[in-house]
Amino acid sequence: MANDGQREYFNDEKRVQRWPTREPFTKVAISPLLDAASLQPGMTVCDIGCGGGMATLQAAELVGQTGSVVGVDISRAMVALAASRPHPDIVQYVEADAQTDPLVGGPFDRIISQFGLMFFEDPVAAFVNLGKHLAPEGSLHGVVWQPMETNLSFMAHRLAARGFARVTPGGRTVEVGAFAFANRDVVDEYLVAAGFERATWNLHSLIRLSHVDEVVTRETLVLAGIDEAVVDDAYAEALLELAAVTDANGRVHCPLDVQVLSTRLAKL
Ligand SMILES: C[S@@+](CC[C@H](N)C(=O)[O-])C[C@H]1O[C@@H](n2cnc3c(N)ncnc32)[C@H](O)[C@@H]1O
């Protein structure tokens, strides 16, 4: 089956249990996404990689009782988390692989995604599939990360990539899946190959106020691939960088650099 790795990763029990503590960190990206999508009452919407349904629920408020929103996720555990939360009747959550499976509830006026487009094994096939479920005048909007190097919130990944990592063959490697859509030219190539127009891109540097432990810990550094033998040095370097954006009350004004793509099917 396609995307088995992601299915397994996002069904991991511990990851899903921890997910509600991660959502407050990334929810700042929902407004720029929904602004770009310009949702109107009565629209049909599909939220790809809906996770716990944060963007799905905000979309539902905008389309109202005459509209509908389908949240699609490859992870059964994420769909269960979303469905366990209060949601209006116009919202439906479906377990499906957006790359390969038919999407119920279309054709959609808008397909949206909050950090859910970057994980496809075959992005062109995925966009072809999404295009099949888009209304002729509909549009696709997704928020994705800008490169890891500009994203202070991914401190552990940045330091690992900078050379603190000691990745052994067959050992831990730096997780880069989240940044697979950082290169806008590459994404535009996927879109055009799948029958979409090149995207319009809106870049945002968002700020999330956090405690330092929410941004980086020795544990997250090790998880990102940094050898335990050098983790103290890496942690010290991380704190030094974060000091520049930490206020007198110890709150880190942590930048989250994201980009929102907007596109539609190319006219033949
Ligand atoms: C980084 S999470 C984002 C979740 C949520 N939108 C949020 O921002 O909180 C990515 C989500 O995409 C889902 N996903 C990954 N590959 C997918 C696929 N092929 N089809 C549908 N969902 C997928 C994952 O299960 C996961 O819930």
The ligand as an ORCA input file, in Angstrom:
! r2SCAN-3c Opt
* xyz 0 1
  C       1.784     17.406     10.514
  S       0.254     16.574     10.613
  C      -0.893     17.918     10.476
  C      -2.228     17.634     11.144
  C      -3.168     18.826     11.240
  N      -3.575     19.324      9.944
  C      -2.505     19.914     12.043
  O      -1.889     20.819     11.464
  O      -2.577     19.835     13.282
  C       0.116     15.771      9.042
  C      -1.141     14.934      8.920
  O      -1.213     14.452      7.555
  C      -1.676     13.125      7.597
  N      -1.262     12.451      6.347
  C      -0.008     12.087      5.973
  N      -0.046     11.472      4.767
  C      -1.343     11.466      4.366
  C      -2.029     10.961      3.219
  N      -1.361     10.335      2.242
  N      -3.383     11.114      3.140
  C      -4.065     11.722      4.148
  N      -3.480     12.204      5.277
  C      -2.136     12.088      5.379
  C      -1.035     12.545      8.856
  O      -1.675     11.373      9.312
  C      -1.153     13.720      9.816
  O      -2.331     13.682     10.586
*
